[in-house]
């Protein structure tokens, strides 16, 4: 057992090894206009997440330069998010303690009190072995960690907002996922069952998230301009979402709508949801709640940004959408993927072109180089 380094420090160190260096070169107003279809001056392109563990080692063996290893050698066109130091979700909790660690495995207790397992060197996300909430009594014990306190506004968010605006960053705040946070507390199976046998529990969790987010962000947005609301959900797989439209409308939409309406009335322009998998079946419900940006739009799960643009037009912007797996399939496959997706996205705007998630193991450096080269040829031809 290692008690000198916390689990959070260990995970941050692992993630820092996967970090990439990018240089934002698009201003705030241009980005906001582009993503809300107000103007289409030039197309945007980025790398969202970077590589999976092991890819940098593979590329080094294939002759990658230091700049290619940290991605600083690659050029993108994108805007930078400026996050405000305020907290809308879980606060406090248990001390994170490493319970067991080997060369290949990390087991630790997290702030929620869960036992977490992470496969080292192959995974970027730890998986819970247990959960703190099974019923209303459990929730009431943990509920104070979600209720409002002045500590949520303890950071110098006004100075941060001014600094972000001066640097042309998109001023950004986040709220807990209406699906993602209850799942962290209960697990997917128990959460699904609670929709039917404990709906009052879910309603109370989400009412608490709503009240706290609104209290925090009301204070913030009354004092400084907010551009971008972000929510993490990851609520779908290849076969579809883990909530259906009925559950989204009953439990999640009131939460989304209340927070977004307040921020939108004060000038916020982007409401962006991060969810892997295929969320097509629930997109109409989320659009009703105000969502107007999604990422990373995974083709392997059936998320086709060309078809989605045809369906939703200017109601929905995208970040991602380029199939990461084609980088392992050769230059012809890369060219075909870009030929299908890039021209219509350039023509309509409202899409930051990017790979749909982390670069997978087995992706040759030559494939990524070709992808970057061909993308820029197409972007420059559109200027």
N, C-alpha and C positions, 0 to 999 in steps of 0.2 A: 504494500500500500504506500502511495506517495501522498504525504500530507503537506508538503512544502509548496506544491503547485495546485491551484484549484482546477476543477473540471472546466470551468469557463475559460481559464487561461490556456489550458491544454487545447481546447477546441479552437480558440482564437488563433493560437500558434499554428495549428493545422490549416486553418483557413487562410492565414496570411501567406503560407507557402503557395497557395493557389491564386493569390492576388495578381491582378493585372494592372498595368499603368496605362491610363488613357488621358488624353488632353482635350477637354471640352472646347469647342470652337463655334458654338451656336449660341446666340444671345437669348435671353428669357422671352422677350416679346416675339421674336421670330418663331421660337419653338411653340409658344402658346397659340399663336396664329395658325401655325402649320397643323398642329394636332387638333384644332377645332375647326379646320377647313375654312378659315378666314382668308388665308393666303397660302400659296404654293410656290414660294420663291426658289427653293432648291430642295432636293430630296435629302433625307437623313438616313444614317447608317451607323450601327454600333455593334459592340460585343457586349451582351448583357451580363453573363455570368462567368465567362472564362472556362478553363479546363477542369476536367475531373482529375482526381489524384492519379498520378502516374503519367499523364500526358506530357508534362514538361520534361520528365526523365526520358520518355520515348523520343521527344523532339531533340533533346540534347545529343542523343546517340545518332540522330539523323543529320547532325551538323548545324543545328539551330544556333543563331547568334545570341548573345545575351539579351539584345533588344527583342528578339523573337520569343525568348523564354518568358520575359516579363510583359510582352505585347507592346512595349513602347515603340517598336519598329513599325507597327501597323498603324495606318491612319484611318480614323473614323470621322464622321460628321454628326455631332450630337450636342445636346445641352446638358448641363450639370444640375442635379437636384441639390438644393440647399435645405437640409433637414433642421427643424427647430427642436431644441432640447426640452421638450415637454413630454409627459407620459400620460397616455390614455388607457393603458391596459394594466396588467398585473404588476403590483409593486410589493417589495419586501419578500417575505417567504423564508424558506429554509436556507441555511448555509449550504452551498454546493460542496460536496465532499466526494473525492475519488474513493470508490470502494474496492476496485480491482483494476490493475493495468498490466497488460503484457505487450509484446511487440505488435500484436495484431488486434487487440481488443481493449476498449476503455469502458468500464462500468462505473457509473457515478450516480449520486443522488442530486437532483436538480432543485431549483428554487420552489417548484410546486410540491416537492416531496416525492417525486416519482423516481423509480430506479430506471436509469437510461443505459442503453448499450449502443456503442458505436464501433464498427469495424474500422480499424485504423488503416490508412493507406488506400482504401477503396471507397470509402463513404464520406460524405460531407454533412450528413444529418444523423443524429442519434435517434434511436427508436425507444419509446417507453415500454417498460415491462409491466407497469401497473399505473393506476390512476387515482387521484384523490377524491373524486366525486362519484357517488353512486345514487344518491338520493338528496332530498331537500335538506336534511340535517347536515350532510357533508358539505353541501353548498353554503349553508349559512355560516359554517365555521370558516370557510375560505373567503367568503364574500367581502369582508373588510379589506382584503387586498385589492379589490376592484373599485371600492368606493372613493369618492372625491376627498382629497386633502390638498392643502397648500403645497405640500412637497412635490406634487405633480408639476408645479410651475416654478420650481426652485432654480432651474437653469436660467441663464441670462438670454432668454429667447428674443427679447426686443433688440439687443445688440446683435444677436445672430441674424435676425431678419434683415437688419440694416446692412450688415456685411454681405449677406447673400444678394440683396438687391444691387448693391454697388458692384458686385462681381458678376452680375448678369445671370445668377443662378435662379432656378425655378423654386420658389419658396414652398416647402413641402412639409406636411404633417401626416401622421398615420393613425389609424384606429385598429383595434383588434378585429380579426375576422369573426363574423357572426356564426360561421360554421367552424372555423379553425380554432377559436378559443374554447368553445364547449368541447370540441374533440380533444384538445389538450387536457381538459379536466376529466373527461369521461371515457374517451376512446370511441372509435367509429361505431362499433356495434351497439354499445350502450346509448350513444347519442341518437342513432337511428331509432332504437326502440323507445327512447324517451319522447320522441315526437308523438307517440301514440299512448304510452302508458304513464308518462310524467310531463305532459305539456306545460303544466304550471311551473315546473322546474326550469325548462328552457326559457319560458317567458320571463321569469325572474332574472335569470342570467343575462338575457339580452336587454331587459329594461335597465339593469345595472350598468351594462356596457354603454347603453345609450345615454343615460343620465350623466355618467362620468365624462364621456367624450364630449357631450354638449357643454358641460360646465367648463371643462378645460379649454375647448376650442372657441367657445363664446368669448372667454376672457382674451384669448390670444388674437382672434380675428377682429375684435373690437379695437385693438391697439396697433396691429400690424397687418399688412395684406398677405393673404395666403393664396397661392396659385393652384396647388395640387394636393388632393386628398388621396392617400394610398391605403389599400387594404389587402392583406395577404389571406388567401383562403385555401388554395391547393385542395380543392374539393371534388376532383374528378380523376378518372383513369381512362384507359382506352375505350372501355365499353360505355362510358358516360358518367354523369355526376352522381355523387353519393346522397344528395338531396334532389328531389324532384321539384317541378314548378310550384306545386301546392305548398311544400315545406318552405321553399324560398320565400314565397309571398306571405305566408303566415308568420314565419319567425325572423327572417333576415331583412326583408324589404322595409318594414317599419323603422328598423334601426338605421339602415342605410339612408333612407329618405329623410329622416329627421336631422341627421348630422349634415348630410349634403345640402339640404335646402338652406340651412343656416349659413353654411360657408358660401354656397352659390350666391345667395342674396348679398353677400359682402364681397363679391368679386372673384371667387375661386372659379377656375375654368376647367380643370381636369379632375375626374374621379376615376382612379386607375385600380383595377383589380388584378392581382397576381394569382393565377390558378393554372396548374398543369392539367393535362388531360383534356377530354372533350366536354365542354360546357355548353354546347349548342342548344340543348333542350331547355336550359334555364336562362339563356341570354335574354329572351323577351322580358322575363320577370325582373332581371337585374337592370335592364334598360328603363323599365318603369320606375325603378328606385333611383335613377339618376346616373348610373354607371355610363361612362363614355369612352373609356380606354381599357383594353385588356392585353395581357401578356402572360406567357411567351408564345401562345398559339402554336401548339405542337402538331405538325403534320402527321406524325406517326399515330396520333390519337384521332386523326380525322379532321383536325382544324385547318381548313384551307382558307387563307386570307383573301384569295381572289374571289371565291364563292361567298365568303362572309361579306365582302365589300359589295358584291352584287345584291345581297339580301338586305343589308342594313345601311348602305350608302354612307352619308355623312353623320349618321347617328353614332357611329362607333369607330374609334381609331385603334391602331394596333402597334405593338412593339414586339418584334420577333418575326415568327412565321416562316423562316427559312429552315428547311429540314437539315438538321445537324448530321444525320446519318449519310447523306449523299457525299459528304466529304471523304468517306471511306470507299466510295464507289467509282472513283475515277473522274477525270476531267469532263468527259462527255455527260455524265450524270449531273455534275455540278452546273455545267452550262445549261442543261435542259431545265433544271430547277430554277435557275435565275431567269432564264428566258420566259418561263411561264409566269413568274411572280413579280419580277422587278418592273417591267414596263407598265402594267396596270396600276401598281402602287405609286410609281412616279407620277403617272398621269393624274391620279385622283388625290394624292397627298394624304395626310393623316395616317402615316405609317412610318415608324422608325424601323427600317429593315435590319434584321439581325438573326443569328442562329436562334433556334427555339429553346435551347437550354445549354447546359454545360457541354463542352466539346468532349465527345466520348473517347475512351481508350481505343487505340488502333487507328485513330485518325492520323494519316501521314502528314508530316510537315509540308510536303509538296502539295498535298490537297488543300491545306489551309492557305498556302501562298497563292495557289491558283484561284481559290475562292475570292480572296481579297483583290487580286489583280483584275479578275473578270468583273467583280462588282463595281470597282472604280471605273473601268472602261464604260460600263453602262451608265453610271451616275454622271460621268463627265460628258458623255454623249447627249445627255438630257439637259445640260445647262443652256 
